[in-house]
Amino acid sequence: MRDQLMSEEYFQAFIAEEEARAAAFSAKLSAGAVRADRVFSVEQRVHSLGFSAWIGKYSLGEDLGKLREEFWAILEGCPRYWTKTTSYVNLVWVLAIAVMLEAEPERVAPLAGKIEEWGRRDALLDLFSGFLLHGTTTLENPVFTCPKPYKELEGVIREEKDRVERLKKYLEKKWYPGHKQFGICDVHKAKEKLYSGYWSFESGAVAKLLKLEDGPLKGLAYYPCSPGRSYSSQTSYCGWHSGSPRGPPAVHGFGNRRRRRLCS
């Protein structure tokens, strides 16, 4: 188990429910039982449920090797099923996870192109896309689409001093209250199974691309680490490291069922 709020039984039931719903929608699509004008929205729903189940599996503690392979299908579907109104949080999460899983440039380029086409580029999305596509780690875009809470990461990225302490403060003081506007907080208290896990994937991605020694972040709520792993930027990146060094790449709701606000 990676999540510390809910039980193993809860996540097993949550994942089963999300996957059953996705399978039911897929069966209707295969049987031609969906109106032509509804096909795309149903396909979007299947993709959304898949991402939700994936995060639930991460929270449950499933093997990262298996999750890595499942994530590629989710990433591939993003440029097709997401739109210019997709939640900013989802954009951040999927690129952050791609950073931690060391996605190849060709896997990320289609989504990065869509983000530009949609006019959704900002400091954090450019940081992650730039690292994945070009190997850059500088924060060049000054605009944070959602200053609360993400602008708090600016000091972590720009200032070389006390980076880990700054990131620790972000996780402890800023992350959870800063996400209330998106409708993803307190879902673990709901009667329905809406909770897939609270994870600051962007913190893990920032720690990885900056090669931070993240030992002091071990055990902090929201920091995406695997319990029992070593916590060194040179080894595991909290268990996300693929096991092979990454050279410079070539140039080229997490879901729960509550609607999330777009930050403007």
C-alpha positions as CSV (number, residue, x, y, z in Angstrom):
1,M,0.0,0.0,0.0
2,R,1.2,3.5,-0.9
3,D,-1.9,5.4,0.3
4,Q,-2.2,5.8,4.0
5,L,-5.8,7.0,4.2
6,M,-7.9,4.1,2.9
7,S,-7.7,0.4,3.2
8,E,-6.5,-2.2,0.7
9,E,-10.1,-3.5,0.5
10,Y,-11.3,0.0,-0.4
11,F,-8.9,0.3,-3.3
12,Q,-9.6,-3.1,-4.6
13,A,-13.3,-2.3,-4.7
14,F,-12.6,1.2,-6.2
15,I,-10.5,-0.2,-9.0
16,A,-12.9,-3.0,-9.7
17,E,-15.8,-0.5,-10.0
18,E,-13.9,1.9,-12.3
19,E,-12.8,-1.0,-14.6
20,A,-16.2,-2.5,-14.6
21,R,-17.8,0.8,-15.7
22,A,-15.1,1.2,-18.4
23,A,-15.8,-2.3,-19.6
24,A,-19.5,-1.8,-19.8
25,F,-19.1,1.4,-21.8
26,S,-16.6,-0.4,-24.1
27,A,-19.0,-3.2,-24.6
28,K,-21.7,-0.8,-25.7
29,L,-19.3,0.8,-28.1
30,S,-18.3,-2.5,-29.6
31,A,-21.9,-3.6,-30.0
32,G,-22.9,-0.3,-31.8
33,A,-25.3,0.5,-29.0
34,V,-24.1,4.1,-28.6
35,R,-25.7,6.9,-30.8
36,A,-23.2,8.2,-33.3
37,D,-23.3,11.7,-31.7
38,R,-22.4,10.1,-28.3
39,V,-19.6,7.8,-29.4
40,F,-16.8,10.3,-28.7
41,S,-18.0,11.3,-25.3
42,V,-18.3,7.7,-24.3
43,E,-14.8,7.0,-25.5
44,Q,-13.7,10.0,-23.4
45,R,-15.4,8.4,-20.4
46,V,-13.6,5.1,-20.9
47,H,-10.3,6.9,-21.0
48,S,-11.1,8.9,-17.9
49,L,-12.1,5.8,-16.0
50,G,-8.8,4.2,-17.0
51,F,-6.8,7.1,-15.6
52,S,-8.8,7.0,-12.4
53,A,-8.2,3.3,-12.0
54,W,-4.5,3.7,-12.8
55,I,-4.1,6.2,-9.9
56,G,-6.1,3.8,-7.7
57,K,-3.6,1.1,-8.6
58,Y,-0.7,3.3,-7.7
59,S,-2.3,4.1,-4.4
60,L,-2.9,0.4,-3.8
61,G,0.8,-0.4,-4.3
62,E,0.8,-2.2,-7.6
63,D,4.2,-2.8,-9.2
64,L,5.5,0.2,-11.1
65,G,6.7,-2.0,-14.0
66,K,3.2,-3.0,-14.7
67,L,1.8,0.5,-14.1
68,R,4.4,1.9,-16.5
69,E,3.1,-0.2,-19.3
70,E,-0.5,0.7,-18.5
71,F,0.3,4.3,-18.4
72,W,1.6,4.4,-22.0
73,A,-1.9,3.6,-23.2
74,I,-3.4,6.4,-21.0
75,L,-0.8,8.9,-22.3
76,E,-1.4,7.9,-25.9
77,G,-5.1,8.6,-25.5
78,C,-4.7,12.1,-24.0
79,P,-4.2,14.0,-27.3
80,R,-7.3,12.2,-28.7
81,Y,-9.7,12.4,-25.8
82,W,-8.7,15.5,-24.0
83,T,-9.7,19.0,-25.2
84,K,-8.8,22.7,-24.6
85,T,-11.1,22.6,-21.5
86,T,-9.5,19.6,-19.9
87,S,-8.7,20.2,-16.2
88,Y,-5.3,21.8,-15.7
89,V,-4.7,19.4,-12.9
90,N,-5.0,16.5,-15.3
91,L,-2.5,18.1,-17.7
92,V,0.0,18.6,-14.8
93,W,-0.4,15.1,-13.5
94,V,0.0,13.2,-16.7
95,L,3.1,15.1,-17.7
96,A,4.5,14.8,-14.2
97,I,4.0,11.1,-14.2
98,A,5.6,10.9,-17.7
99,V,8.7,12.6,-16.2
100,M,8.9,10.2,-13.3
101,L,8.4,7.2,-15.7
102,E,11.0,8.5,-18.1
103,A,8.7,8.6,-21.1
104,E,10.4,8.8,-24.5
105,P,10.0,12.0,-26.4
106,E,7.8,10.4,-29.1
107,R,5.3,9.4,-26.5
108,V,5.0,12.9,-25.2
109,A,5.2,15.0,-28.3
110,P,1.6,14.5,-29.4
111,L,0.2,15.8,-26.1
112,A,2.7,18.6,-26.0
113,G,1.6,19.7,-29.4
114,K,-2.0,19.7,-28.4
115,I,-1.3,21.8,-25.3
116,E,0.3,24.4,-27.5
117,E,-2.6,24.2,-30.0
118,W,-5.1,24.7,-27.2
119,G,-3.2,27.7,-25.9
120,R,-2.7,26.0,-22.5
121,R,1.1,26.3,-22.2
122,D,2.4,27.7,-18.9
123,A,5.5,27.5,-16.6
124,L,4.9,24.1,-15.2
125,L,3.6,22.4,-18.4
126,D,6.5,23.9,-20.3
127,L,9.0,22.7,-17.7
128,F,7.8,19.1,-17.9
129,S,7.4,19.1,-21.7
130,G,10.8,20.7,-22.1
131,F,12.5,18.1,-19.9
132,L,10.8,15.2,-21.7
133,L,11.4,16.5,-25.2
134,H,14.7,18.4,-25.0
135,G,16.3,17.5,-21.6
136,T,16.0,21.1,-20.3
137,T,15.4,21.9,-16.7
138,T,15.0,25.7,-16.6
139,L,11.8,27.6,-15.9
140,E,11.5,30.0,-18.9
141,N,7.8,30.7,-19.1
142,P,6.9,33.1,-16.3
143,V,3.1,32.4,-16.4
144,F,1.5,30.0,-13.9
145,T,-2.0,29.2,-15.0
146,C,-3.0,28.3,-11.4
147,P,-0.8,30.4,-9.1
148,K,-2.4,28.8,-6.2
149,P,-0.7,26.4,-5.4
150,Y,1.7,25.9,-8.2
151,K,3.6,29.2,-8.2
152,E,4.9,28.0,-4.8
153,L,7.1,25.7,-6.9
154,E,8.8,28.6,-8.6
155,G,11.3,29.0,-5.7
156,V,12.1,25.3,-5.7
157,I,12.9,25.4,-9.4
158,R,14.7,28.8,-9.7
159,E,16.6,29.0,-6.4
160,E,19.4,26.5,-5.9
161,K,19.4,27.1,-2.1
162,D,17.1,25.1,0.2
163,R,15.2,23.4,-2.7
164,V,14.2,20.4,-0.6
165,E,13.1,22.5,2.3
166,R,11.0,24.6,-0.1
167,L,9.4,21.5,-1.6
168,K,8.8,20.2,1.8
169,K,6.9,23.4,2.7
170,Y,4.9,23.1,-0.5
171,L,3.8,19.6,0.4
172,E,3.1,20.3,4.1
173,K,1.5,23.7,3.8
174,K,0.3,24.5,0.3
175,W,-0.6,21.4,-1.7
176,Y,-3.9,20.3,-0.1
177,P,-5.5,23.7,0.6
178,G,-4.3,24.9,-2.8
179,H,-6.3,22.0,-4.5
180,K,-9.6,22.7,-2.9
181,Q,-10.6,24.9,-5.8
182,F,-10.4,21.8,-8.1
183,G,-12.9,19.7,-6.2
184,I,-10.5,16.9,-5.4
185,C,-10.1,17.5,-1.6
186,D,-12.1,15.6,1.0
187,V,-13.3,13.1,-1.5
188,H,-12.1,10.3,0.8
189,K,-15.0,11.2,3.1
190,A,-17.6,10.7,0.4
191,K,-20.1,7.8,0.7
192,E,-19.4,6.9,-2.9
193,K,-16.1,5.5,-4.0
194,L,-14.6,8.7,-5.4
195,Y,-11.2,8.7,-3.9
196,S,-8.3,7.4,-6.0
197,G,-5.5,8.9,-3.9
198,Y,-4.0,12.3,-3.1
199,W,-0.7,12.6,-4.8
200,S,1.5,15.6,-5.7
201,F,2.9,14.1,-8.8
202,E,4.3,17.5,-9.8
203,S,6.5,17.4,-6.7
204,G,8.0,14.0,-7.6
205,A,8.6,15.3,-11.2
206,V,10.3,18.5,-10.0
207,A,12.5,16.4,-7.5
208,K,13.5,14.1,-10.3
209,L,14.4,16.6,-13.0
210,L,16.3,18.7,-10.5
211,K,18.0,15.6,-9.1
212,L,17.1,16.5,-5.5
213,E,18.2,14.4,-2.6
214,D,14.6,13.8,-1.5
215,G,15.3,11.8,1.7
216,P,13.7,14.5,3.9
217,L,10.5,14.1,1.9
218,K,10.1,10.5,2.8
219,G,6.8,9.7,4.4
220,L,5.3,13.1,3.7
221,A,1.6,13.1,2.7
222,Y,1.1,13.6,-1.0
223,Y,4.7,12.9,-2.0
224,P,4.6,10.1,-4.5
225,C,7.0,7.6,-3.0
226,S,7.0,3.8,-2.6
227,P,7.3,2.8,1.1
228,G,10.5,0.8,1.8
229,R,12.4,2.1,-1.2
230,S,15.7,4.1,-1.0
231,Y,15.3,7.8,-1.4
232,S,18.2,9.1,-3.4
233,S,18.2,11.1,-6.6
234,Q,21.0,8.9,-7.8
235,T,19.1,5.6,-7.4
236,S,15.4,5.2,-7.2
237,Y,13.6,8.6,-7.2
238,C,11.3,7.0,-4.7
239,G,10.9,3.8,-6.6
240,W,10.0,5.5,-10.0
241,H,13.5,5.0,-11.6
242,S,13.4,2.6,-14.5
243,G,16.8,1.1,-13.7
244,S,18.6,2.5,-16.7
245,P,20.2,5.9,-16.9
246,R,18.5,8.4,-19.2
247,G,20.6,10.3,-21.6
248,P,19.6,13.6,-23.3
249,P,16.4,12.9,-25.2
250,A,16.1,13.6,-28.9
251,V,14.3,16.7,-29.9
252,H,11.1,16.2,-31.5
253,G,-9.8,13.3,-12.5
254,F,-7.3,11.3,-11.4
255,G,-9.9,11.1,-11.5
256,N,-12.9,11.0,-9.5
257,R,-16.3,11.7,-10.7
258,R,-16.6,15.2,-9.4
259,R,-16.3,18.0,-12.0
260,R,-13.1,20.0,-11.5
261,R,-12.8,23.7,-12.2
262,L,-10.4,25.0,-14.7
263,C,-8.1,27.5,-13.2
264,S,-8.0,30.7,-15.2
